[in-house]
Amino acid sequence: MNNDIDASWHYHNGTKHPHGRLMGKLHTYDPAFRPNPYKVYKDIQSTVLPLDKSPSTSALIAISRNIEQEVEQIVPDLNDLARILYFSCGITKTINYSRLGDVEFRAAACTGALYHIEIYLVCGNLPGLDAGVYHFDPKYMKVELLRKGDYRRVLINASSNNIEIQHAPLILIYSDVFTRNTIKYQTREYRHAFWDCGTIIANTLAISSAHKMPAKVILGYVDDLVNSLLDLNTEKEVSLALVPIGFTKEAAAQEIPVIPSLNLKTEPLSNYDFDDQEIQKIHQASSLTSGREVKEWLGVSPKIKIPSPMENPISLDPFKENKIPSASLERIIIRRGSAREFSREPISFQQLSTVLYYSTIGVSADFLEPYGCSLINLYLIINAVDGLQSGSYFYHREQNKLELLKGGEFRQTAGHLGLDQDLPADGSVAVFFMTDLEKVLKGFGNRGYRAAQLEASILGGKFYLASYAQNVRVTGLTFYDDAVTEFFSPHAKDKSVMFMVVLGKKKS
Ligand SMILES: Cc1cc2nc3c(=O)[nH]c(=O)nc-3n(C[C@H](O)[C@H](O)[C@H](O)COP(=O)(O)O)c2cc1C
């Protein structure tokens, strides 16, 4: 099934704005019916996490530094675990709305603030926490014990002996509860699953790096094995990605633990109970079903062809490492929030340069080998950046240069491409994360669809952090798919948009 890439095209084309044919035109959503954004297990043993929010490393260093597993033992303790989970998706602020009451906002941006991504963990014995399979409860900052004992061997098998998983004392598993997001976004939810997982993973990678712990994104695994370990009802909830963290020399227990079904009681996963068959289909089609398939799937990342620059591209001027803004990652994550309006004032060329450079150095992932390669190309509409002509641009990442594609005033166009919203028209820069989807699917099969969406959203999450580190505001946005490709063509003629953000100045 993974090689039948028509499934990805069917899903992708069918969920394009406007009028994708898999989307109902008359669907409406009333936030008063927002599903509970927390998975609640009943009658379960839990451990409260101690939380220390004190600052560590600068946010820009944390998002750009890759720590690899080496020889030195790095085992997170309960404090480290608490920080990793909190700064990935903990509650960072509460806002009271007259109609909705208190809404709890999280460490990472999420479409519609619906928070449909859960985090589970599988670990050996950690200082302060016994080996087990746990669920993270961000509301009460605790981990809940699903299975007692060391189950890491299941993940080693599921990932066909992935080397980082073999040596990880702790592995996070991100899952998606479909109906907490389909209630608003219908079938397009499966894109949001990766978008909203990616912004969380950007934080996980950054906080791990801030504490000098190796962490890597793994998509090469047998889905069913991981879902059974977490005892997920896969019609409602599925795993999306694994992130092994830390390094231990000892391999996990050799014997494969039996995985009995748990039938743990939870509160209903959502008040919206419509199982979207198109989401089921694309998820099945992009699932890996055996160790052999995992092995075949891995390999060198497809290289996206980039036309050479036409004329004199502009060299960027990012802050040098010894001069970068020092705001700590923790402070930036706590302050982060999506911009709700922009002032139309320019950001500086150095601010834009710094965001582009530090966010795109590399994402550590099994589908991005060697480290530093990317499935994503960045196209920009520059409305207001000091010293730059307004117009459309392409970012040559390897050279750290911007190429002007078309000069002109495109605020209105940016507003239109971002689903006719004011934010991209008023912001300073709109950034479109695009990929050659056909090429990615030919290289990686349908699993490549997940990979491209995920890489784009991890980069998007880094854009959030890199911008806030410089007092630049950001928001994620959704878009009219084909209109974006058309606007950036002929340069972008074979490319599809995976993600979008807008950067700008706060309205005072
Ligand atoms: C991928 C993505 C797409 C988004 N699209 C929009 C959008 O189209 N319009 C909008 O106003 N906000 C959009 N947002 C912002 C979310 O509404 C916001 O993240 C959410 O309300 C949580 O608030 P916070 O980011 O301030 O924590 C988007 C966020 C993400 C991550």
Ligand as a Chemical Component Dictionary entry (heavy atoms), coordinates in Angstrom:
data_LIG
# 
_chem_comp.id                   LIG 
_chem_comp.type                 NON-POLYMER 
_chem_comp.pdbx_formal_charge   0 
_chem_comp.three_letter_code    LIG 
# 
loop_
_chem_comp_atom.comp_id 
_chem_comp_atom.atom_id 
_chem_comp_atom.alt_atom_id 
_chem_comp_atom.type_symbol 
_chem_comp_atom.charge 
_chem_comp_atom.model_Cartn_x 
_chem_comp_atom.model_Cartn_y 
_chem_comp_atom.model_Cartn_z 
_chem_comp_atom.pdbx_ordinal 
LIG C1  C1  C 0 -0.376 25.199 11.211 1  
LIG C2  C2  C 0 -1.121 26.324 11.828 2  
LIG C3  C3  C 0 -2.079 26.990 11.094 3  
LIG C4  C4  C 0 -2.763 28.052 11.654 4  
LIG N1  N1  N 0 -3.683 28.725 10.885 5  
LIG C5  C5  C 0 -4.265 29.847 11.369 6  
LIG C6  C6  C 0 -5.124 30.620 10.550 7  
LIG O1  O1  O 0 -5.365 30.280 9.383  8  
LIG N2  N2  N 0 -5.651 31.751 11.081 9  
LIG C7  C7  C 0 -5.400 32.153 12.364 10 
LIG O2  O2  O 0 -5.903 33.188 12.794 11 
LIG N3  N3  N 0 -4.585 31.413 13.174 12 
LIG C8  C8  C 0 -4.006 30.285 12.714 13 
LIG N4  N4  N 0 -3.170 29.547 13.518 14 
LIG C9  C9  C 0 -2.897 29.966 14.915 15 
LIG C10 C10 C 0 -3.672 29.122 15.913 16 
LIG O3  O3  O 0 -5.000 29.548 15.931 17 
LIG C11 C11 C 0 -3.018 29.234 17.290 18 
LIG O4  O4  O 0 -1.809 28.547 17.255 19 
LIG C12 C12 C 0 -3.891 28.644 18.389 20 
LIG O5  O5  O 0 -5.016 29.433 18.595 21 
LIG C13 C13 C 0 -3.119 28.516 19.688 22 
LIG O6  O6  O 0 -2.700 29.773 20.129 23 
LIG P1  P1  P 0 -1.186 30.163 20.377 24 
LIG O7  O7  O 0 -0.407 29.807 19.148 25 
LIG O8  O8  O 0 -1.229 31.641 20.636 26 
LIG O9  O9  O 0 -0.701 29.395 21.547 27 
LIG C14 C14 C 0 -2.502 28.453 12.985 28 
LIG C15 C15 C 0 -1.558 27.747 13.742 29 
LIG C16 C16 C 0 -0.877 26.689 13.172 30 
LIG C17 C17 C 0 0.138  25.935 13.992 31 
# 
loop_
_chem_comp_bond.comp_id 
_chem_comp_bond.atom_id_1 
_chem_comp_bond.atom_id_2 
_chem_comp_bond.value_order 
_chem_comp_bond.pdbx_ordinal 
LIG C1  C2  SING 1  
LIG C2  C3  SING 2  
LIG C2  C16 DOUB 3  
LIG C3  C4  DOUB 4  
LIG C4  N1  SING 5  
LIG C4  C14 SING 6  
LIG N1  C5  DOUB 7  
LIG C5  C6  SING 8  
LIG C5  C8  SING 9  
LIG C6  O1  DOUB 10 
LIG C6  N2  SING 11 
LIG N2  C7  SING 12 
LIG C7  O2  DOUB 13 
LIG C7  N3  SING 14 
LIG N3  C8  DOUB 15 
LIG C8  N4  SING 16 
LIG N4  C9  SING 17 
LIG N4  C14 SING 18 
LIG C9  C10 SING 19 
LIG C10 O3  SING 20 
LIG C10 C11 SING 21 
LIG C11 O4  SING 22 
LIG C11 C12 SING 23 
LIG C12 O5  SING 24 
LIG C12 C13 SING 25 
LIG C13 O6  SING 26 
LIG O6  P1  SING 27 
LIG P1  O7  DOUB 28 
LIG P1  O8  SING 29 
LIG P1  O9  SING 30 
LIG C14 C15 DOUB 31 
LIG C15 C16 SING 32 
LIG C16 C17 SING 33 
# 
